[in-house]
Every structure is written in structure tokens, then in C-alpha cells.
Amino acid sequence: VQPMEFAGETHSDKRKRVGEAIAEDGAEFAAITAPPSIAWLFNIRGGDVARSPLALGAALIKSDGTATLFVNPDKMTDEVREHLGNEVALRPEHEFQDGLHALKGHAVSVDPGLASAWVFDQLTEGGAKIVRRRDPVLLPKAIKNATEIEGSRQAHIRDGGALTRFLHWLDTEAQSGQIDEIEAAVKLEQFRAALGQVKDLSFDTISGSGPNGALPHYRVSTASNRKLERGTLYLVDSGGQYPDGTTDVTRTVPIGAPTAEMKERFTLVLKGHIGLSMARFPKGTTGGQLDTLARLPLWQAGLDYDHGTGHGVGSFLGVHEGPQRIAKVNSDEPLKPGMIVSNEPGYYKTKAYGIRIENLIVINGPDPIDGGERPMMWFENLTMAPINRDLVEPALMTDGELTWLNAYHAEVRAKISPQIDGEAKSWLEAATAPITR
């Protein structure tokens, strides 16, 4: 059970809201098969999927908010049964077919992007009227409530403490060039585990040294494992699953002294990261419209990256969720207050090194701007961890960008410092000290 202290809304209220959306779609029922939608809607979490706290199953939601949940009865604890109450009928997973066949003559909303062909076949066989619509849970799940946003803030501060300890360890232990990618990933996992609240990683850590870092979705294995050699960059993209939030963060660190080119490319990526972070934008703006802000400094230098700039992130759910994203394509969903997205521009030099700077950000507002006429939405940084100073070339940055970076580092210092002590605390002071020209 995902308790109210983390969920912020009862499953009864969620079902009523989703029921209204089903009616607006012109349907009487919705067939829900996506595990994150089921987890969010019923305020339950499970352990059927690696790295995501999900239970496998299916649900039929009626437009009045009542529901039938089809799930393995062996996985249903008394606590979950009591939590679901009498408005949710529980049936074994294998009876989902019967449930679909029973909808003869009824209008049933199904998401063609999420439901399998089998679901459509069963509804057709049973004589239901199929209404092709987006899963009605996706948008309400993406728009976090105040409790979920505050939970994410707290999860990120704790996670930032673990990441800061790891970055300190990298700076002191890995500069010899003897640590390898697997050892580094294990060490980071140990720092997260030491918090005592992490339920799992949110995905397998991307721990890439040198040319491996140039592969955006690299997964380290014993065959590919490289040492963090001096003269290279090390890229680490990782995250944790906490009861109050899901984290996803990338930092790039030099091992030994970075080259002038590495510093220039890193600073261009940082400028794009800051450009997106500082954006103000009106109601109706899409992720596709903002994507250019993160790429512009790279474009002006004849460079780019071949992945999206940002994806949605769940609340103790999947580390990738929609419908919002910030990318060149498939990003026409209007951004709304309460959505959490990643801000992760990068640059990858084939067979040499990779750079990515990733924070999670939440959309706030819309708020008025002094002297302005229209209220604008804005991004708040959730991720709290130092951005490597040794890779920053201040001469390439504007005054506004330096002000942003110094203010961000001051916030990191204020929030992370109380959680750490000793050498790591002194290291953090230096790692977040103001940068000047």
C-alpha cells in the first residue's frame, strides 16, 4: 500500500476523477493494463518488475469510479484488501478475459499504445464497442499533487547526500586510474543503501568511462568493464526508488586533468542545461517547443546529441513516464504544473568520451512576472548535487549563466551539507564554491 503521507490522494478520489475522464471520452468502462497506471490509481506498489515497484495485473474502471482489479490473489495481503475496500472487486488475473467478454454492448475505452492486441480481440469477440483513447490515468498520474512534489524534494535531498559522498569518493579514490566501472557503480549503490530508505535502484546504473561514456544508454558488463583511466571523462547516470519519490541524475567527472576540448564541450552542455532550467513559458507550451533551448549552445558550435532532452518521472513508480517529454519528436503534450521531467542535454564524441548533465525538474506556476501581462510557468530543480567545477570554462558563460550556477550550488550546499560530515563536508564546500571569471 502506498500510504496517504506519500500519495496525497485516496484511491477512491482518484477513481472518481478517472471515471469522469472515461465518461468525457464517451465510454462507460476503461480497460487498464499498464502496471504504473494500476499502481498509481489504487495506491498500491509491488515487486513484479525489476527497478520499478509495480504489480502485474489489469483493471476495469467504470465511469462511476467503481473498479475490478484482476491480480494474482496470492500477492494480495490483508492490508491491501482492507485498503481497497468494497468499491474495488478483486478477481484472479486469469479471469480478465471473462471480464472483457462481459462488456457486451458497452463502450470501452482502450489505449492502442499500451494495451495488447489480445485485449482488443477479446473485446471484439465479446461484442463491446471499442473507444480508442489514451489511458485516462496517464495525465493525472503525471501531474503530481503537493504531497508527491514535497516527497520528491525530500527524496532528492537524501539522494543528493548519497551522490555527494560518491562524488567525493571519486575525487579522492578514483583519480589514481585504478577503479573500474563496476566498482564505481557498486560503490554508488552502497552509498544509496546506507541511507536505509532506498527500496531499489530506479534503473541499472550507467557507469561509463572514456569511450563507454560516449554510448548514451551503455550498460556495464564484465566484458565491457573499463578502468576510470586518467585523462578520460567518467559519466554516471543513476537513480533510486524511495517511498516518497523516484530519482534520476547524471554527472560527468574528469579523471585526471581534462583537455581544453572536454571543458569547452562540457560548458556548452551546461549552458543548454541552464537555458532550459531558466525557461519561462506560457500555458499550452509543449516539450518540443522547449527542446531547442537545451540544444542551442551546441547547435551554434555545430554539435548536437541524438536523444531526447527530457522524460517524465513517476512518484515511487517508473523512472520513465509520459505523456510529457522534451524532445525533437513526439513531444506535443502541453506541459502542466506538477509534471516532473528530466533536463539532460549531452554531447558524445564517438570512441572518446561522453558528457551529460541531468537534473529532475518540476513545473511550477503559472506566476505573474513584474511588468508582464501573462503568467508564466517555470522549473524548480529537484536534483541536489554538485556539477563538476573542473570542467567549467567560465569565459564561455554569460553573467546570467554563472549567476544561475552559483545560486544552484549555494542551494546544494545548504541542503546537502547538514547530511554529511568530515572530509566529504569540506569537499562539498569547495565543490560548490562560487565560480568567477
C-alpha positions as CSV (number, residue, x, y, z in Angstrom):
1,V,0.0,0.0,0.0
2,Q,1.2,3.5,-0.9
3,P,0.1,5.5,2.2
4,M,-1.6,8.9,2.1
5,E,1.5,10.5,3.5
6,F,3.2,9.8,0.2
7,A,0.2,9.5,-2.2
8,G,-1.6,12.7,-1.2
9,E,-4.9,11.5,-2.6
10,T,-7.1,8.5,-1.7
11,H,-7.6,5.8,-4.4
12,S,-11.4,6.5,-4.1
13,D,-10.9,10.1,-5.1
14,K,-8.5,9.1,-7.9
15,R,-11.0,6.6,-9.3
16,K,-13.8,9.2,-9.3
17,R,-11.6,11.6,-11.2
18,V,-10.6,8.9,-13.7
19,G,-14.2,7.8,-14.0
20,E,-15.2,11.3,-15.0
21,A,-12.4,11.3,-17.7
22,I,-13.8,8.0,-19.0
23,A,-17.2,9.5,-19.4
24,E,-15.7,12.5,-21.2
25,D,-14.1,10.1,-23.6
26,G,-17.6,8.8,-24.4
27,A,-17.1,5.4,-22.7
28,E,-18.7,3.5,-19.8
29,F,-15.6,1.5,-18.9
30,A,-11.8,1.7,-19.4
31,A,-9.6,-1.4,-19.7
32,I,-6.3,-0.5,-17.9
33,T,-3.3,-2.8,-18.5
34,A,-0.3,-0.6,-17.8
35,P,1.2,-1.6,-14.4
36,P,2.2,2.0,-13.5
37,S,-1.4,3.2,-14.1
38,I,-2.7,0.4,-11.9
39,A,-0.2,1.2,-9.1
40,W,-1.0,4.9,-9.1
41,L,-4.8,4.5,-9.4
42,F,-5.2,2.1,-6.5
43,N,-2.3,3.4,-4.3
44,I,-0.5,0.1,-4.3
45,R,3.0,-0.9,-5.1
46,G,4.5,-4.4,-5.9
47,G,7.6,-6.3,-6.7
48,D,6.9,-7.9,-10.1
49,V,9.1,-5.6,-12.2
50,A,12.9,-5.1,-11.7
51,R,13.8,-1.5,-10.7
52,S,10.1,-0.4,-10.6
53,P,7.7,-1.0,-7.6
54,L,5.0,-2.5,-9.8
55,A,2.5,-5.3,-9.6
56,L,1.4,-7.0,-12.8
57,G,-2.4,-7.2,-13.4
58,A,-5.2,-5.5,-15.2
59,A,-8.2,-3.4,-14.2
60,L,-11.7,-2.4,-15.5
61,I,-12.7,1.0,-14.3
62,K,-16.4,2.1,-14.6
63,S,-17.3,5.8,-15.3
64,D,-18.8,6.0,-11.8
65,G,-15.3,5.2,-10.3
66,T,-16.0,1.6,-9.2
67,A,-13.5,-0.9,-10.4
68,T,-12.5,-4.5,-10.8
69,L,-8.8,-5.4,-10.2
70,F,-7.5,-8.6,-11.8
71,V,-4.4,-9.7,-10.0
72,N,-2.8,-12.8,-8.6
73,P,-4.7,-13.4,-5.3
74,D,-1.5,-14.9,-3.7
75,K,0.0,-11.4,-3.8
76,M,-2.9,-9.7,-2.1
77,T,-2.1,-9.1,1.6
78,D,-4.9,-8.5,4.1
79,E,-3.6,-4.9,4.3
80,V,-4.1,-4.4,0.6
81,R,-7.6,-6.0,0.6
82,E,-8.6,-3.8,3.5
83,H,-7.1,-0.7,1.8
84,L,-9.1,-1.3,-1.4
85,G,-12.4,-1.7,0.4
86,N,-15.7,-2.6,-1.2
87,E,-15.6,-0.3,-4.2
88,V,-12.9,-2.4,-5.8
89,A,-13.8,-6.0,-6.7
90,L,-10.8,-8.4,-6.6
91,R,-10.6,-11.2,-9.2
92,P,-7.8,-13.5,-10.2
93,E,-5.7,-12.4,-13.2
94,H,-6.8,-15.3,-15.4
95,E,-10.4,-14.0,-15.2
96,F,-9.6,-10.8,-17.1
97,Q,-10.7,-12.5,-20.3
98,D,-14.2,-13.2,-18.8
99,G,-14.3,-9.6,-17.6
100,L,-13.7,-8.3,-21.1
101,H,-16.3,-10.7,-22.6
102,A,-18.9,-9.5,-20.1
103,L,-18.8,-5.9,-21.5
104,K,-21.0,-6.8,-24.5
105,G,-22.8,-3.7,-25.9
106,H,-20.8,-1.4,-23.6
107,A,-18.5,1.4,-24.8
108,V,-15.0,0.5,-23.5
109,S,-12.0,2.9,-23.7
110,V,-8.7,1.2,-24.6
111,D,-5.3,2.8,-25.2
112,P,-3.9,1.4,-28.5
113,G,-0.4,2.4,-27.5
114,L,-0.5,0.4,-24.2
115,A,-3.0,-2.4,-24.5
116,S,-2.1,-5.6,-26.4
117,A,-3.8,-6.8,-29.5
118,W,-5.2,-9.6,-27.3
119,V,-7.3,-7.1,-25.3
120,F,-8.8,-5.6,-28.5
121,D,-9.5,-9.2,-29.8
122,Q,-11.3,-10.2,-26.5
123,L,-13.4,-7.0,-26.5
124,T,-14.3,-7.5,-30.2
125,E,-15.2,-11.2,-29.6
126,G,-17.3,-10.2,-26.6
127,G,-19.3,-7.6,-28.6
128,A,-18.1,-4.5,-26.8
129,K,-17.9,-1.1,-28.6
130,I,-14.2,-0.1,-28.6
131,V,-13.4,3.5,-28.0
132,R,-9.7,4.2,-28.8
133,R,-8.4,6.7,-26.3
134,R,-5.3,7.4,-24.3
135,D,-5.1,5.6,-20.9
136,P,-7.2,8.0,-18.7
137,V,-4.7,7.5,-15.8
138,L,-1.6,8.9,-17.7
139,L,-2.3,12.6,-17.3
140,P,-3.5,12.7,-13.7
141,K,-0.5,10.4,-12.7
142,A,1.9,12.8,-14.5
143,I,0.5,15.9,-12.7
144,K,1.9,15.4,-9.2
145,N,0.0,16.8,-6.2
146,A,1.6,18.9,-3.5
147,T,2.3,15.8,-1.3
148,E,4.0,14.0,-4.2
149,I,6.1,17.1,-5.1
150,E,7.2,17.6,-1.5
151,G,8.0,13.9,-1.3
152,S,10.2,14.2,-4.4
153,R,12.0,17.2,-2.9
154,Q,12.8,15.2,0.2
155,A,13.8,12.1,-1.7
156,H,16.2,14.1,-3.9
157,I,17.8,15.8,-0.9
158,R,18.6,12.4,0.7
159,D,19.7,11.0,-2.7
160,G,21.9,14.1,-3.2
161,G,23.6,13.2,0.1
162,A,24.5,9.8,-1.2
163,L,25.6,11.1,-4.6
164,T,27.7,13.8,-3.0
165,R,29.5,11.2,-0.9
166,F,30.1,9.2,-4.1
167,L,31.4,12.3,-6.0
168,H,33.8,13.0,-3.0
169,W,34.9,9.3,-3.2
170,L,35.5,9.6,-6.9
171,D,37.6,12.8,-6.4
172,T,39.8,11.1,-3.7
173,E,39.9,7.4,-4.6
174,A,39.3,7.2,-8.4
175,Q,41.9,9.8,-9.6
176,S,44.6,7.1,-9.4
177,G,43.0,5.5,-12.5
178,Q,42.8,2.1,-10.8
179,I,39.0,1.9,-10.1
180,D,36.8,0.3,-12.7
181,E,33.2,1.0,-13.9
182,I,31.7,-1.9,-11.9
183,E,33.5,-1.0,-8.7
184,A,32.3,2.6,-9.1
185,A,28.6,1.6,-9.7
186,V,28.7,-0.8,-6.7
187,K,30.2,2.0,-4.5
188,L,27.4,4.4,-5.5
189,E,24.8,1.7,-4.7
190,Q,26.4,1.2,-1.3
191,F,26.2,5.0,-0.6
192,R,22.4,4.9,-1.5
193,A,21.8,1.7,0.5
194,A,23.4,3.3,3.6
195,L,20.5,5.8,3.7
196,G,18.3,2.9,4.8
197,Q,15.3,4.2,2.9
198,V,16.1,3.2,-0.7
199,K,13.8,0.4,-1.9
200,D,15.8,-0.3,-5.1
201,L,17.7,1.5,-7.8
202,S,15.4,3.2,-10.3
203,F,17.3,1.6,-13.2
204,D,20.7,-0.2,-13.7
205,T,23.4,2.4,-13.2
206,I,25.1,3.7,-16.4
207,S,28.7,3.8,-15.4
208,G,30.8,4.8,-18.4
209,S,34.4,5.6,-18.6
210,G,36.0,7.2,-21.7
211,P,34.6,5.7,-24.9
212,N,31.9,3.7,-23.0
213,G,30.6,7.1,-21.8
214,A,30.0,8.0,-25.4
215,L,27.3,5.4,-25.6
216,P,24.2,7.2,-24.1
217,H,22.5,4.0,-22.9
218,Y,25.6,2.0,-22.0
219,R,25.2,-0.9,-19.5
220,V,28.4,-2.1,-17.9
221,S,29.2,-5.8,-18.0
222,T,32.3,-7.8,-17.1
223,A,33.1,-7.9,-20.8
224,S,32.9,-4.2,-21.3
225,N,34.2,-3.1,-17.9
226,R,36.9,-0.4,-18.2
227,K,39.1,1.3,-15.7
228,L,38.4,5.0,-15.0
229,E,41.8,5.9,-16.6
230,R,43.4,9.3,-16.1
231,G,42.8,11.7,-19.0
232,T,39.3,10.5,-19.5
233,L,35.8,11.5,-18.5
234,Y,33.6,9.4,-16.4
235,L,29.8,9.6,-16.9
236,V,27.4,8.2,-14.2
237,D,23.7,8.1,-14.7
238,S,21.8,6.6,-11.8
239,G,18.8,6.8,-9.5
240,G,17.0,5.4,-6.5
241,Q,13.4,4.3,-5.7
242,Y,12.3,5.8,-2.4
243,P,8.7,5.6,-0.9
244,D,8.4,9.4,-1.3
245,G,10.0,9.7,-4.7
246,T,12.0,8.4,-7.7
247,T,15.3,10.0,-8.6
248,D,17.4,10.0,-11.8
249,V,20.6,12.1,-12.1
250,T,23.6,12.2,-14.3
251,R,27.0,13.8,-13.5
252,T,30.2,13.8,-15.6
253,V,33.6,13.9,-13.8
254,P,37.1,14.2,-15.2
255,I,39.7,11.6,-14.1
256,G,42.9,13.5,-14.1
257,A,43.2,16.8,-15.9
258,P,40.6,17.5,-18.6
259,T,41.6,18.7,-22.1
260,A,40.5,22.2,-23.3
261,E,38.1,20.5,-25.7
262,M,36.5,18.5,-22.9
263,K,36.0,21.7,-20.9
264,E,34.5,23.5,-23.9
265,R,32.1,20.7,-24.8
266,F,31.0,20.3,-21.1
267,T,30.4,24.0,-20.8
268,L,28.2,24.0,-24.0
269,V,26.2,21.2,-22.5
270,L,25.9,23.1,-19.2
271,K,24.8,26.3,-21.0
272,G,22.0,24.2,-22.6
273,H,21.1,22.7,-19.3
274,I,20.9,26.1,-17.7
275,G,19.0,27.6,-20.7
276,L,16.2,25.0,-20.2
277,S,16.2,25.3,-16.4
278,M,15.8,29.1,-16.6
279,A,12.9,29.0,-19.1
280,R,9.7,30.9,-18.5
281,F,6.8,29.6,-20.7
282,P,3.0,30.2,-21.1
283,K,0.1,27.8,-20.7
284,G,0.0,25.4,-23.7
285,T,3.7,25.2,-24.3
286,T,4.9,21.7,-25.3
287,G,8.2,19.9,-24.6
288,G,9.0,20.1,-28.3
289,Q,9.0,23.9,-28.1
290,L,11.4,24.0,-25.2
291,D,13.8,21.3,-26.5
292,T,15.7,23.8,-28.6
293,L,16.7,25.8,-25.5
294,A,18.8,22.8,-24.3
295,R,20.5,22.3,-27.8
296,L,21.1,25.9,-28.9
297,P,24.6,26.3,-27.5
298,L,25.7,23.0,-29.1
299,W,24.0,23.8,-32.4
300,Q,25.8,27.1,-32.5
301,A,29.1,25.2,-32.3
302,G,28.0,22.6,-35.0
303,L,27.2,19.9,-32.4
304,D,24.1,18.0,-31.2
305,Y,23.0,14.9,-29.3
306,D,20.8,12.1,-30.6
307,H,18.5,11.5,-27.7
308,G,15.6,13.4,-26.1
309,T,16.3,16.2,-23.6
310,G,13.7,15.2,-21.0
311,H,11.3,12.4,-20.0
312,G,8.6,12.3,-17.3
313,V,9.4,10.6,-14.0
314,G,6.9,8.9,-11.7
315,S,6.3,9.2,-7.9
316,F,7.8,6.0,-6.5
317,L,6.9,4.5,-9.9
318,G,8.7,4.2,-13.2
319,V,11.7,6.4,-14.0
320,H,10.3,6.9,-17.4
321,E,6.7,8.1,-17.8
322,G,4.5,10.1,-20.1
323,P,2.7,11.7,-21.7
324,Q,5.1,14.7,-21.3
325,R,8.6,14.7,-22.8
326,I,11.1,17.3,-24.0
327,A,12.5,16.2,-27.4
328,K,12.6,16.9,-31.1
329,V,9.8,14.5,-31.9
330,N,6.7,13.1,-30.2
331,S,6.6,15.9,-27.7
332,D,3.4,17.7,-28.5
333,E,1.9,17.2,-25.0
334,P,1.3,20.6,-23.3
335,L,3.4,20.9,-20.1
336,K,1.4,21.4,-17.0
337,P,2.2,22.5,-13.4
338,G,3.1,19.5,-11.2
339,M,4.7,17.5,-14.0
340,I,8.2,16.2,-13.2
341,V,10.6,15.9,-16.2
342,S,14.4,15.4,-16.7
343,N,16.7,18.0,-18.1
344,E,19.6,16.1,-19.6
345,P,21.4,17.5,-22.6
346,G,24.6,15.8,-23.6
347,Y,27.5,15.5,-26.1
348,Y,29.1,12.3,-27.2
349,K,32.4,12.1,-29.0
350,T,32.5,8.6,-30.6
351,K,35.1,6.3,-29.2
352,A,36.4,9.0,-26.9
353,Y,34.1,10.3,-24.2
354,G,30.6,11.3,-23.3
355,I,29.1,14.3,-21.4
356,R,25.6,14.5,-19.8
357,I,24.3,16.7,-17.1
358,E,20.9,15.6,-15.8
359,N,18.6,17.1,-13.1
360,L,15.0,16.4,-12.5
361,I,12.8,19.5,-12.5
362,V,9.2,20.1,-11.6
363,I,6.9,22.6,-13.4
364,N,5.6,25.4,-11.1
365,G,3.3,28.3,-11.6
366,P,1.9,29.9,-13.7
367,D,3.0,33.1,-11.9
368,P,2.9,36.7,-12.9
369,I,6.2,38.4,-13.9
370,D,6.8,42.0,-12.8
371,G,5.7,44.3,-15.6
372,G,4.4,41.4,-17.6
373,E,1.0,40.7,-19.0
374,R,0.7,36.9,-18.9
375,P,1.5,34.5,-16.1
376,M,4.4,32.1,-16.9
377,M,5.3,28.6,-15.7
378,W,8.8,27.9,-14.6
379,F,11.1,25.0,-13.5
380,E,12.2,24.2,-10.0
381,N,15.3,22.0,-9.6
382,L,14.7,18.8,-7.6
383,T,18.1,17.2,-8.0
384,M,20.6,18.5,-5.5
385,A,24.2,17.5,-6.3
386,P,27.3,19.5,-7.4
387,I,28.1,20.0,-11.1
388,N,31.8,19.4,-11.7
389,R,33.7,22.8,-11.5
390,D,36.9,21.5,-13.1
391,L,35.0,21.1,-16.4
392,V,33.5,24.5,-16.5
393,E,35.1,27.2,-18.7
394,P,33.8,30.4,-17.2
395,A,34.9,32.5,-20.2
396,L,32.2,30.8,-22.4
397,M,29.4,31.5,-19.9
398,T,27.2,34.6,-19.6
399,D,26.8,36.5,-16.4
400,G,23.3,35.1,-16.1
401,E,24.5,31.5,-16.5
402,L,27.2,32.0,-13.9
403,T,24.7,33.5,-11.5
404,W,22.4,30.5,-12.0
405,L,25.3,28.0,-11.4
406,N,26.4,29.8,-8.3
407,A,22.9,30.0,-6.9
408,Y,22.3,26.3,-7.7
409,H,25.5,25.4,-5.9
410,A,24.6,27.5,-2.9
411,E,21.2,25.7,-2.7
412,V,23.0,22.3,-3.0
413,R,25.4,23.3,-0.2
414,A,22.6,24.5,2.1
415,K,20.5,21.3,1.6
416,I,23.2,18.6,1.5
417,S,25.7,19.9,4.0
418,P,23.6,19.0,7.1
419,Q,23.6,15.4,5.9
420,I,27.3,14.8,5.6
421,D,30.3,15.4,7.8
422,G,34.1,15.2,7.9
423,E,36.1,15.3,4.7
424,A,33.0,14.9,2.5
425,K,31.6,18.1,4.0
426,S,34.8,20.1,3.4
427,W,34.9,18.7,-0.2
428,L,31.3,19.8,-0.7
429,E,32.2,23.4,0.4
430,A,34.9,23.5,-2.2
431,A,32.8,21.8,-4.9
432,T,30.1,24.4,-4.6
433,A,32.2,27.5,-4.1
434,P,31.3,30.4,-6.3
435,I,32.8,30.4,-9.8
436,T,34.1,33.7,-11.2
437,R,35.9,34.7,-14.4
